[in-house]
Every structure is written in C-alpha cells, then in structure tokens.
C-alpha cells in the first residue's frame, strides 16, 4: 500500500466522481460481506455520523449513508 498513489484532483467534478465511485464500491463490498455484517457496518456508520460536530458535515454524512443503504437494498 505504501507505493500506491492516492492523489486526488482539486477539480470539484473529479472529486464528485471519485466520491460516487467510493459510494458504489462500499455498496458492493457490503453486498459481498453478507446481510448481518453489512447491517453492523451500516449501524456503525450511522453512529459515527451522529457524533460529527459540524451540522453541515453531519448532514452530508447522513445523506451519503442513506444513498448507500438505498443502493444496498436494491
């Protein structure tokens, strides 16, 4: 992992595309690990979102989790 370059463009569109890719990747990982474990991960993500101090960041986090949950259920 230390040789892998994870640099990201400063372009907002590129960042948005990367985030969408990460959401899709997480959804596929959740589907692969099984329903019980995926449920635990989602619950832990929701707990983490509740602990975010900045209301704007918390809302973005919650919306992302909702999108992932919706995609997972399909």
MDAnalysis code that builds the backbone (N, CA, C; Angstrom):
import MDAnalysis as mda
import numpy as np

u = mda.Universe.empty(222, n_residues=74, atom_resindex=np.repeat(np.arange(74), 3), trajectory=True)
u.add_TopologyAttr("name", ["N", "CA", "C"] * 74)
u.add_TopologyAttr("resid", np.arange(1, 75))
u.add_TopologyAttr("resname", ["UNK", "UNK", "UNK", "UNK", "UNK", "UNK", "UNK", "UNK", "UNK", "UNK", "UNK", "UNK", "UNK", "UNK", "UNK", "UNK", "UNK", "UNK", "UNK", "UNK", "UNK", "UNK", "UNK", "UNK", "UNK", "UNK", "UNK", "UNK", "UNK", "UNK", "UNK", "UNK", "UNK", "UNK", "UNK", "UNK", "UNK", "UNK", "UNK", "UNK", "UNK", "UNK", "UNK", "UNK", "UNK", "UNK", "UNK", "UNK", "UNK", "UNK", "UNK", "UNK", "UNK", "UNK", "UNK", "UNK", "UNK", "UNK", "UNK", "UNK", "UNK", "UNK", "UNK", "UNK", "UNK", "UNK", "UNK", "UNK", "UNK", "UNK", "UNK", "UNK", "UNK", "UNK"])
u.atoms.positions = np.array([
    [0.815, -1.195, 0.000],
    [0.000, 0.000, 0.000],
    [0.859, 1.259, 0.000],
    [2.054, 1.215, 0.529],
    [2.851, 2.422, 0.645],
    [3.310, 2.962, -0.706],
    [3.290, 2.153, -1.738],
    [3.713, 2.601, -3.062],
    [2.552, 3.092, -3.925],
    [1.338, 2.947, -3.439],
    [0.175, 3.349, -4.209],
    [-0.049, 4.847, -4.046],
    [-0.301, 5.520, -5.156],
    [-0.517, 6.961, -5.147],
    [-2.019, 7.238, -5.158],
    [-2.532, 7.812, -4.091],
    [-3.958, 8.119, -3.993],
    [-4.236, 9.610, -4.154],
    [-3.397, 10.315, -4.887],
    [-3.623, 11.747, -5.056],
    [-4.944, 11.987, -5.774],
    [-5.541, 13.112, -5.449],
    [-6.842, 13.464, -5.991],
    [-6.771, 14.847, -6.617],
    [-7.437, 15.017, -7.707],
    [-7.504, 16.309, -8.377],
    [-8.237, 17.323, -7.499],
    [-7.878, 18.568, -7.621],
    [-8.570, 19.629, -6.888],
    [-9.863, 20.044, -7.592],
    [-10.086, 19.535, -8.784],
    [-11.286, 19.848, -9.561],
    [-12.524, 19.277, -8.864],
    [-13.531, 20.109, -8.566],
    [-14.725, 19.631, -7.868],
    [-15.451, 18.503, -8.604],
    [-15.479, 18.544, -9.922],
    [-16.157, 17.483, -10.675],
    [-15.419, 16.158, -10.521],
    [-14.099, 16.205, -10.545],
    [-13.316, 14.985, -10.354],
    [-13.527, 14.429, -8.952],
    [-13.568, 15.308, -7.965],
    [-13.822, 14.874, -6.590],
    [-15.203, 14.247, -6.461],
    [-16.195, 14.859, -7.074],
    [-17.554, 14.319, -7.016],
    [-17.623, 12.941, -7.659],
    [-16.923, 12.759, -8.756],
    [-16.902, 11.457, -9.424],
    [-16.214, 10.414, -8.552],
    [-15.131, 10.797, -7.902],
    [-14.435, 9.871, -7.011],
    [-15.316, 9.469, -5.834],
    [-16.034, 10.421, -5.272],
    [-16.923, 10.107, -4.147],
    [-18.026, 9.154, -4.597],
    [-18.593, 9.379, -5.761],
    [-19.620, 8.477, -6.280],
    [-19.053, 7.072, -6.479],
    [-17.836, 6.998, -6.959],
    [-17.175, 5.711, -7.135],
    [-16.979, 5.016, -5.790],
    [-16.559, 5.767, -4.788],
    [-16.359, 5.187, -3.459],
    [-17.674, 4.697, -2.855],
    [-18.760, 5.437, -3.067],
    [-20.069, 5.005, -2.572],
    [-20.480, 3.690, -3.237],
    [-20.289, 3.611, -4.539],
    [-20.626, 2.382, -5.262],
    [-19.751, 1.224, -4.790],
    [-18.475, 1.496, -4.566],
    [-17.555, 0.455, -4.089],
    [-17.982, -0.040, -2.718],
    [-18.305, 0.875, -1.815],
    [-18.739, 0.476, -0.484],
    [-20.016, -0.347, -0.550],
    [-20.948, 0.039, -1.407],
    [-22.183, -0.712, -1.560],
    [-21.898, -2.143, -2.019],
    [-21.017, -2.305, -2.990],
    [-20.675, -3.641, -3.475],
    [-19.965, -4.471, -2.403],
    [-19.124, -3.828, -1.616],
    [-18.458, -4.534, -0.518],
    [-19.495, -4.998, 0.504],
    [-20.437, -4.130, 0.844],
    [-21.482, -4.511, 1.799],
    [-22.297, -5.692, 1.284],
    [-22.609, -5.682, -0.007],
    [-23.352, -6.802, -0.586],
    [-22.546, -8.090, -0.532],
    [-21.239, -7.976, -0.642],
    [-20.381, -9.153, -0.665],
    [-20.171, -9.761, 0.718],
    [-20.236, -8.963, 1.774],
    [-19.912, -9.492, 3.097],
    [-21.086, -10.147, 3.799],
    [-22.257, -10.018, 3.287],
    [-23.408, -10.677, 3.893],
    [-24.272, -9.709, 4.681],
    [-25.535, -10.085, 4.815],
    [-26.539, -9.187, 5.387],
    [-26.253, -8.822, 6.844],
    [-25.894, -9.780, 7.680],
    [-25.686, -9.495, 9.102],
    [-24.509, -8.552, 9.303],
    [-23.396, -8.848, 8.657],
    [-22.221, -7.979, 8.810],
    [-22.440, -6.617, 8.170],
    [-23.112, -6.584, 7.034],
    [-23.383, -5.307, 6.378],
    [-24.271, -4.445, 7.258],
    [-25.237, -5.051, 7.920],
    [-26.099, -4.310, 8.836],
    [-25.308, -3.689, 9.970],
    [-24.350, -4.449, 10.490],
    [-23.497, -3.924, 11.561],
    [-22.678, -2.735, 11.074],
    [-22.147, -2.833, 9.867],
    [-21.357, -1.732, 9.306],
    [-22.220, -0.488, 9.159],
    [-23.418, -0.656, 8.636],
    [-24.316, 0.490, 8.437],
    [-24.690, 1.123, 9.771],
    [-24.975, 0.299, 10.767],
    [-25.295, 0.836, 12.097],
    [-24.118, 1.623, 12.657],
    [-22.923, 1.089, 12.501],
    [-21.734, 1.798, 12.984],
    [-21.513, 3.103, 12.226],
    [-21.785, 3.112, 10.921],
    [-21.673, 4.351, 10.151],
    [-22.680, 5.389, 10.642],
    [-23.891, 4.952, 10.945],
    [-24.912, 5.868, 11.441],
    [-24.523, 6.428, 12.816],
    [-23.937, 5.592, 13.661],
    [-23.454, 6.072, 14.961],
    [-22.344, 7.098, 14.780],
    [-21.458, 6.826, 13.849],
    [-20.363, 7.749, 13.579],
    [-20.896, 9.084, 13.070],
    [-21.882, 9.035, 12.197],
    [-22.475, 10.264, 11.660],
    [-23.118, 11.089, 12.774],
    [-23.698, 10.424, 13.756],
    [-24.335, 11.131, 14.866],
    [-23.311, 11.846, 15.747],
    [-22.061, 11.435, 15.681],
    [-21.020, 12.034, 16.506],
    [-20.301, 13.207, 15.825],
    [-20.612, 13.475, 14.566],
    [-19.965, 14.572, 13.847],
    [-20.472, 15.895, 14.417],
    [-19.548, 16.757, 14.793],
    [-19.904, 18.016, 15.457],
    [-20.476, 19.070, 14.516],
    [-19.924, 19.170, 13.326],
    [-20.362, 20.181, 12.362],
    [-21.686, 19.737, 11.735],
    [-22.769, 20.503, 11.928],
    [-24.073, 20.092, 11.397],
    [-24.083, 19.904, 9.875],
    [-23.355, 20.736, 9.145],
    [-23.334, 20.612, 7.682],
    [-22.637, 19.309, 7.278],
    [-21.525, 19.005, 7.911],
    [-20.827, 17.760, 7.606],
    [-21.657, 16.553, 8.027],
    [-22.318, 16.660, 9.172],
    [-23.156, 15.560, 9.648],
    [-24.277, 15.270, 8.654],
    [-24.866, 16.325, 8.113],
    [-25.957, 16.132, 7.151],
    [-25.455, 15.468, 5.870],
    [-24.303, 15.875, 5.401],
    [-23.717, 15.269, 4.204],
    [-23.416, 13.799, 4.464],
    [-22.856, 13.514, 5.634],
    [-22.535, 12.142, 6.012],
    [-23.814, 11.297, 6.049],
    [-24.863, 11.822, 6.685],
    [-26.135, 11.092, 6.781],
    [-26.730, 10.841, 5.397],
    [-26.663, 11.849, 4.524],
    [-27.189, 11.674, 3.167],
    [-26.410, 10.611, 2.401],
    [-25.099, 10.593, 2.574],
    [-24.275, 9.578, 1.908],
    [-24.644, 8.184, 2.402],
    [-24.838, 8.054, 3.708],
    [-25.220, 6.749, 4.271],
    [-26.583, 6.325, 3.733],
    [-27.510, 7.258, 3.633],
    [-28.834, 6.943, 3.083],
    [-28.726, 6.452, 1.639],
    [-27.872, 7.098, 0.842],
    [-27.689, 6.679, -0.546],
    [-27.110, 5.254, -0.607],
    [-26.134, 4.995, 0.248],
    [-25.509, 3.669, 0.269],
    [-26.535, 2.621, 0.713],
    [-27.330, 2.934, 1.739],
    [-28.359, 1.997, 2.206],
    [-29.370, 1.703, 1.102],
    [-29.778, 2.754, 0.405],
    [-30.754, 2.576, -0.682],
    [-30.191, 1.672, -1.784],
    [-28.940, 1.935, -2.161],
    [-28.312, 1.115, -3.203],
    [-28.104, -0.320, -2.722],
    [-27.785, -0.495, -1.444],
    [-27.576, -1.835, -0.882],
    [-28.871, -2.651, -0.929],
    [-29.990, -2.005, -0.677],
    [-31.294, -2.705, -0.627],
    [-31.811, -3.089, -2.006],
    [-31.259, -2.524, -3.047],
    [-31.745, -2.829, -4.405],
    [-31.224, -4.148, -4.889],
])
